[in-house]
Amino acid sequence: MRLLTKKYNLIPENTIVFFLFSFAIVEVLAELFSFKMILFAFRPLVAALLIYLYWITSKERNEFFFITIFFLLLTSIFIISESQLFLVLGLAGIIVHRILLIVYIVKLNKVKDFIPILIAVIPFIFIFSYLLSISDGIPEGSYYALLVQNILVSILGGVILSNYFMNETTNTPWLSIFGVLSVGLYFTVFIEKLFLNNLPPTYFRPLGMVLYVTSYYAFYKFVIDVERLNTELKANNE
């Protein structure tokens, strides 16, 4: 089911992109100087801007995109708080978000053969499992949550890697860029939390913020590219 409402482009696309990366710079500075209030105010705006950007540029307005990024928005709010309840909700939100990402990418690429994905998942599983097994800094009660995260990120990486080699119809460089940046983001957070947690957070969180914004902008561009390619393919077949 797709949203077929007429577009109301109140703000030009380039302006929204400018705001998106301007907020990213503000977030990096807030991470560097540990301004919690700025983080709380601006970080959810990244997801909100992505939703609006897709709304004004997509001809299909697939609700799957809105749901996926909505969970990203919720998670970006929850993980800022130091409340245990909010951290649990944030963890649950990011798990749901990553599952939706995987399903959405598989759906967009019309994947029918899952054997290449299973093969492509293996190196990611091996790397993250090895890092998890040698870490002495796992927070109490977090092992299984990290294990689930490792599996989901490995599947996401496997889906993107297999698409690069196997799918010529909807192959767009934006998906590969999103894959590299998103896996890099998770790897950065993973290393910081489990191996270098004795270092100040300002060493890694600004980098994480840059990867966060650029990866999801790449995801947005990938979705728009696939929708455009599908439209052109339908037009050629008619």
Secondary structure, DSSP 4 states (H G I P E B T S, - for coil): -B--PPP---S-HHHHHHHHHHHHHHHHHHHHHT-HHHHHHHHHHHHHHHHHHHHHH-SS-BHHHHHHHHHHHHHHHHTTS--HHHHHHHHHHHHHHHHHHHHHHHHHTT----HHHHHHHHHHHHHHHHHHHH-S-PPTT-HHHHHHHHHHHHHHHHHHHHHHHH--SS--HHHHHHHHHHHHHHHHHHHHHHTSTTS-GGGTHHHHHHHHHHHHHHHHHHHHHHHHHHHHHHHHH-
